[in-house]
Amino acid sequence: MGWFSGSNKPQTSSSDNDDPLRDLDPDLRAFLEKESPVKYKPTTSTASPPSTAQQPSLPVPSKTSDLQPAPPPPLDPSAPPAAAAPSQSLFPDGRYAHLWSTYKPLSEIEDATKTDQEKLLDVLEGYKQRKADIGRAALENCALEQEAWEHCIRNGGLKARMTMCRAQNREFERCYTLQNRFLKALGYLSAINRPASVDEEIQMHADTLYHRMLDQEKAQEAAKAAGQPIPQFSPIVPQSSGTMPNLAPTDTGFPAKPEPVAQSRTVVEAVAAAEEKAPQRDYLTPEARAELKKRIKDQPEYVREVEEKAMRAEAESDASIARTVDRLYSDKQQRRDERRKRGEGTLGDTISGWLGW
């Protein structure tokens, strides 16, 4: 049992501290060295004396000016100018310009690979989405009227429930209809690349005009009940004049900095001024004029104005969609003619030509 007792263990010196077999019994160690196929050779490490050489000390600046960074080297006029970083880059100093030089946004790639049918569907989908967004904005502006109607349905009295809260329902429907007209007349979502903040201000301004119209109606009814002259008010839809700031989108997607004007004007008035400066054209068809005349027959003067401007704006939007669709068909016809000239016409081109597509 001498192997485990360690009674015959010799005293090891400090030079054997690195030997992993130093704690084994000498007999066991001799047996292992005899039977092991790999001969073990203990490694001896010699401690290196600490170096007494002094490290070179860093120079200590003696003046405050030594702490200032060195000025950049002068630019070489013959060197090529550094590539400007695009707006999408997070490094405005021009890093990775060689990668950005061949970059194309995903929207451009998708537009380049879309078929004519997909482009047409996008146009129609955008037209439907605009109508839905206008309706949603009108509902947001009529949130109080809708809440009053729903509260009457749930918690109204017996008479209100028997009439299905007719008064609140009429107020809510009138609010939704006129808010929809105001949004269209003011040009809500009439531009594609316009910032969202402009459309939000138009939405808030439409709500302001609606409540101003209600206040005018109350004032006229109060004057009529008191036997006083009925007050006359200015048109509800804003009329603009003079020089207005330019709201055309720039390369960054935001409107250019507006030029100084004589007096401060809102974004809504600026949009109206831009529309007035544009060449005016009547897009109403005879059928639309007859429908407009029938719609505003029994309406007050201020409501007639809103209805007329809303219908004209909607007719202009429809005409814009029609021009876009015509352009898509013209481009399709031009590509078809080019394929025929090159002798690469397909069976689909022939059938489309027969059908007049």
Secondary structure, 3 states (H helix, E strand, C coil): CHHHHCCCCCCCCHHHCCCCCCCCCHHHHHHHHHHCCCCCCCCCCCCCCCCCCCCCCCCCCCCHHHHCCCCCCCCCCCCCCCCCCCCCCCCCCCCCHHHHCCCCCHHHHHHHHCCHHHHHHHHHHHHHHHHHHHHHHHHHHCHHHHHHHHHHHHHCCHHHHHCCCHHHHHHHHHHHHHHHHHHHHCCCCCCCCCCHHHHHHHHHHHHHHHHHHHHHHHHHHHHHHCCCCCCCCCCCCCCCCCCCCCCCECCCCCECCCCCCCCCCCHHHHHHHHHHHCCCCCCCCHHHHHHHHHHCCCCCHHHHHHHHHHHHHHHHHHHHHHHHHHHHHHHHHHHHHHHHHCCCCCHHHHHHHHHCC
